Amino acid sequence: MRVVVTGGAGFIGSAVVRYLVLDKGYEVLNIDKLTYAGTETSLTAVSDKPGYHFLKADICDREAVSRALFDFRPDRIMHLAAESHVDRSINGAQDFIHTNIVGTFILLECARAYWSGLAPERKDAFRFLHVSTDEVYGSLGEQGLFTEETAYDPSSPYSASKAASDHLAKAWERTYGLPVVVSNCSNNYGPYHFPEKLIPLIVLNALEGKALPVYGNGTNVRDWLYVEDHARALDLIAERGRVGETYNVGGRNEWRNIDVVTRICDLMDGLRPKAASHRGLITHVTDRPGHDVRYAIDATRLETELGWRAQETFDTGIEKTVRWYLDNEWWWRPLRERYCGARLGLPANP
């Protein structure tokens, strides 16, 4: 099996690459332009494996992407390359529009040209997996779950750009017959997560005795998914998912943000005790503009059709995650020095 993974040096992408190379034995070409959130150190475990190949390229570079596809001859494309941080999209939306929308269009067009020239048997087996987010659905109230039939209602420039890319992917299947499958996932966490995101930011700030920022009153709810569970799900969707369908991927682990932070504090109290509890570092800050109240995924289709189950609960996954950051300063320290944890997501005047 030969797989192109776009964005394979990012958080979720690197987990996918590691899984495909180490667990599945696939031949993988990782196409990544190595933005601030992409680092080759996340791929140290596979960098010397004969089945791993890396191309530094932008998915918006049509010539580079086309050449890569025709040279590598993949059986699948797993498209994860995206600008992904909501707060950064509030500060500057242009990169999100360019990469997430224009880049997806260019990749779809390059994939269509490559796929159209395949022999019939390979053409029938080819799959394009477009990986997206539950944020395209907007915000839930206290009850209910996002299903694959939930109407799109994005709230941020990030989620709007991902919603647009989802529509493009579906349209390329319906118009041109390109065998596309779409996945929408809940909030991921785990090893190799860039330090600006909530969980690694809280762990590292707690380790250094810094304030632990919580937006608003901290009651916003997210459904947490361990990144290695997500990687397994994506491989399964690419292998067995029905063309033209969407599959929601969620961990069935709903937690309020404040409870996530206090859980990390309690773990840090046991693993890196200080004179006072780490809970004393919690600081409530001005809420994010357009902050969705609650996300929760109904993963029934994925579970019943494809037999996937999350292996980690939030309790088991968060302890693994905290321990990983404490044991792997070599990975996060250089990134931490580039990003100090300053607040993002407060829009400046245009």
C-alpha positions in Angstrom: 0.0 0.0 0.0 1.4 3.4 -1.1 -0.1 6.4 0.7 0.4 10.1 0.3 -0.2 12.0 3.6 -0.4 15.8 3.4 0.5 17.7 6.5 2.3 14.6 7.9 4.7 16.7 10.1 1.8 18.2 12.1 0.2 16.9 15.2 -2.5 14.5 13.8 -0.6 14.0 10.5 2.5 12.7 12.2 0.5 10.3 14.3 -1.0 9.0 11.1 2.4 8.6 9.4 3.9 6.8 12.4 0.9 4.4 12.5 1.0 3.7 8.8 4.7 3.1 8.6 5.3 1.3 12.0 2.1 -0.6 12.5 0.8 -1.1 9.0 4.0 -1.4 7.1 2.8 1.0 4.3 5.0 3.0 2.0 4.3 6.7 2.9 5.1 10.0 1.2 4.7 12.9 3.6 4.1 16.2 1.9 4.4 19.1 4.3 5.7 22.7 4.0 6.9 22.7 7.6 5.0 25.7 9.0 5.4 26.8 12.6 3.2 23.8 13.7 5.0 21.2 11.5 8.2 19.7 12.8 10.3 16.7 11.5 11.2 15.8 15.1 7.7 14.4 15.4 8.7 11.8 12.9 12.0 10.7 14.4 10.6 7.2 15.0 10.1 6.7 11.2 12.8 9.0 9.7 15.2 6.1 9.1 12.6 3.6 7.9 12.8 2.5 4.2 9.0 3.0 3.8 9.1 6.6 4.8 9.6 9.5 2.3 9.4 13.2 2.9 8.8 16.1 0.4 8.9 19.6 1.7 6.3 21.3 -0.5 3.2 23.5 -0.2 -0.1 21.9 -1.3 -0.8 25.2 -3.0 2.1 24.5 -5.4 0.3 22.7 -8.2 3.4 21.7 -10.1 5.1 20.2 -7.0 2.0 18.3 -5.9 1.3 16.9 -9.4 4.9 15.8 -9.8 4.8 14.1 -6.4 1.7 12.1 -7.2 2.8 10.9 -10.6 6.3 10.0 -9.3 5.1 8.2 -6.1 2.0 6.6 -7.6 -0.1 6.4 -4.4 -3.1 4.0 -3.8 -4.5 6.6 -1.4 -4.2 10.2 -0.5 -4.9 11.2 3.1 -5.3 15.0 3.2 -4.5 16.5 6.6 -2.6 19.6 5.6 -4.3 22.7 7.1 -4.0 25.7 9.2 -5.8 24.6 12.3 -5.7 27.0 15.3 -8.9 28.9 15.9 -7.1 31.7 17.7 -4.6 32.3 14.9 -7.5 32.4 12.4 -9.1 35.2 14.4 -5.8 37.2 14.3 -5.2 36.5 10.6 -7.6 34.6 8.4 -5.8 34.9 5.1 -3.5 31.9 5.6 -6.5 29.8 6.5 -8.4 30.7 3.4 -5.3 30.1 1.2 -4.2 26.8 2.6 -7.5 25.2 3.6 -9.6 26.3 0.6 -7.2 27.0 -2.3 -4.8 24.3 -1.2 -7.5 21.7 -1.0 -8.8 22.7 -4.5 -5.3 22.3 -6.0 -4.8 19.0 -4.3 -8.2 17.7 -5.5 -7.4 18.8 -9.1 -4.0 17.1 -9.0 -5.5 14.0 -7.5 -8.2 14.0 -10.2 -5.6 14.2 -13.0 -3.6 11.4 -11.5 -6.6 9.2 -10.7 -8.0 9.6 -14.2 -4.9 8.1 -15.8 -4.9 4.9 -13.6 -5.6 1.5 -14.9 -9.2 0.4 -14.2 -8.4 -1.9 -11.2 -6.2 0.7 -9.5 -8.7 3.5 -10.4 -11.5 1.6 -8.6 -9.4 0.9 -5.5 -8.0 4.5 -5.2 -9.3 6.7 -2.3 -9.0 10.4 -1.4 -9.6 10.9 2.4 -10.3 14.5 3.3 -9.8 15.0 7.0 -11.8 17.7 8.7 -13.2 18.9 12.1 -16.4 18.9 14.1 -16.1 22.7 14.3 -17.8 22.9 10.9 -21.1 22.1 12.6 -21.0 25.1 14.9 -22.2 24.9 18.5 -24.4 22.5 20.4 -26.6 23.3 23.4 -26.6 21.2 26.5 -28.1 18.2 24.8 -27.6 16.4 21.5 -24.7 15.2 19.4 -23.2 16.1 16.0 -24.1 13.5 13.4 -23.1 13.2 9.8 -26.4 14.8 8.8 -25.9 17.9 11.1 -26.1 21.1 9.1 -22.9 23.2 8.8 -22.8 26.3 10.9 -19.2 27.4 11.3 -18.4 30.2 13.8 -14.7 31.0 13.2 -12.5 31.8 10.2 -10.8 28.4 10.8 -14.1 26.4 10.9 -15.5 28.3 7.9 -12.4 27.5 5.8 -12.7 23.8 6.7 -16.4 23.8 5.9 -15.5 25.2 2.5 -12.9 22.6 1.9 -15.4 19.8 2.9 -17.8 21.1 0.3 -15.1 21.1 -2.3 -14.1 17.5 -1.6 -17.8 16.3 -1.7 -18.3 18.3 -4.9 -15.3 16.7 -6.6 -16.8 13.3 -5.9 -20.3 14.2 -7.1 -19.2 16.1 -10.2 -16.1 14.2 -11.3 -16.4 10.8 -9.6 -13.2 11.2 -7.7 -13.5 8.6 -4.9 -13.6 10.9 -1.9 -14.4 10.1 1.7 -14.7 12.8 4.4 -14.0 12.5 8.1 -14.9 15.1 10.8 -13.2 14.6 14.2 -13.6 16.0 17.7 -10.8 17.7 19.7 -7.6 15.7 19.5 -4.9 15.5 22.3 -1.8 13.4 22.9 2.0 13.4 22.3 3.6 15.9 19.8 0.8 18.5 20.1 2.1 22.0 19.4 2.4 23.9 22.7 -0.1 26.7 21.9 -3.1 24.3 22.1 -5.0 24.0 25.4 -3.7 20.7 26.9 0.1 21.0 26.2 -0.1 24.7 27.1 -1.5 23.9 30.5 0.9 21.1 31.1 4.0 23.2 30.2 2.8 26.3 32.0 2.1 24.2 35.1 5.6 22.7 34.9 7.1 26.2 34.8 4.8 27.7 37.5 3.1 30.1 35.0 -0.5 31.1 34.9 -3.0 28.6 33.5 -5.3 30.6 31.2 -8.9 29.5 31.0 -11.2 31.3 28.6 -14.3 32.8 30.2 -15.8 30.7 33.0 -14.4 27.5 31.5 -17.7 25.8 31.0 -17.3 25.3 27.2 -17.4 21.5 26.5 -15.3 19.5 24.1 -15.3 15.9 23.1 -11.7 14.6 23.5 -10.1 12.1 21.2 -6.7 10.6 21.8 -4.7 11.2 18.6 -3.5 7.6 18.2 -7.1 6.4 18.3 -7.8 9.0 15.6 -5.0 7.7 13.4 -6.4 4.2 13.5 -9.8 5.5 12.6 -8.5 7.4 9.6 -6.7 4.4 8.2 -9.9 2.3 8.6 -12.0 5.0 6.9 -9.6 5.3 4.0 -9.6 1.5 3.7 -13.3 0.6 4.1 -15.3 3.8 4.1 -18.0 4.3 1.5 -17.2 6.7 -1.3 -19.1 10.0 -0.9 -19.8 9.4 2.8 -18.8 11.3 5.9 -17.6 9.6 9.0 -17.6 11.4 12.4 -14.7 10.4 14.7 -15.2 11.1 18.4 -13.9 9.7 21.7 -17.2 10.0 23.6 -15.3 11.9 26.2 -17.1 15.2 26.9 -15.3 17.4 29.4 -15.6 21.1 30.3 -12.5 23.1 29.7 -12.1 24.0 33.4 -12.4 20.3 34.3 -9.7 19.4 31.8 -7.4 22.0 33.4 -8.1 20.9 37.0 -7.5 17.2 36.0 -4.1 18.2 34.6 -3.4 20.2 37.8 -4.1 17.1 39.9 -1.9 14.9 37.7 0.9 17.5 38.0 0.5 17.7 41.8 1.3 13.9 41.9 4.0 13.9 39.2 5.7 17.2 39.8 4.6 18.4 43.3 5.1 22.0 44.4 4.5 23.7 47.7 0.9 24.5 46.7 -1.5 22.8 44.3 -1.2 23.7 40.7 -4.9 24.7 40.8 -3.8 28.0 42.3 -2.3 28.9 38.9 -5.6 28.9 37.1 -6.5 32.3 35.7 -9.7 33.1 33.9 -9.2 35.4 30.9 -11.4 37.2 28.4 -13.3 34.6 26.4 -12.5 33.9 22.7 -14.8 35.8 20.2 -17.4 33.4 18.8 -16.4 30.7 21.3 -18.7 27.6 20.6 -20.4 26.4 23.8 -20.2 22.6 23.2 -19.1 20.0 20.7 -20.0 16.3 21.0 -19.7 13.7 18.3 -21.9 10.8 17.5 -19.5 8.2 16.1 -22.1 5.5 15.6 -21.6 5.2 11.9 -17.9 4.6 12.3 -18.4 2.2 15.1 -21.2 0.1 13.5 -20.1 0.1 9.9 -16.3 -0.1 10.3 -16.0 -1.6 13.8 -13.8 1.2 15.3 -13.7 1.9 19.0 -11.6 4.4 20.9 -9.1 2.5 23.1 -8.4 5.4 25.4 -10.7 7.0 27.9 -9.9 10.6 28.7 -8.6 9.6 32.1 -6.1 7.1 30.6 -5.2 9.3 27.7 -4.6 12.5 29.6 -2.3 10.7 32.1 -0.3 9.3 29.1 -0.2 12.7 27.6 1.0 14.5 30.7 3.7 11.9 31.3 4.8 12.1 27.7 5.4 15.9 28.0 7.3 15.5 31.2 9.5 12.8 29.6 10.1 14.5 26.3 11.5 18.0 26.8 13.8 17.4 23.9 10.8 17.7 21.6 8.8 20.6 23.1 11.6 22.8 24.4 12.6 24.2 20.9 9.0 24.8 20.0 8.3 26.4 23.4 11.1 28.9 22.8 9.5 29.9 19.5 6.1 30.2 21.1 6.0 31.5 24.6 2.4 30.9 25.4 1.2 34.5 24.8 -2.5 35.0 24.3 -3.8 34.8 20.7 -7.3 35.2 19.3 -8.0 38.8 20.3 -8.8 40.4 16.9 -7.0 43.6 16.0 -8.7 46.4 14.0 -8.6 45.6 10.3 
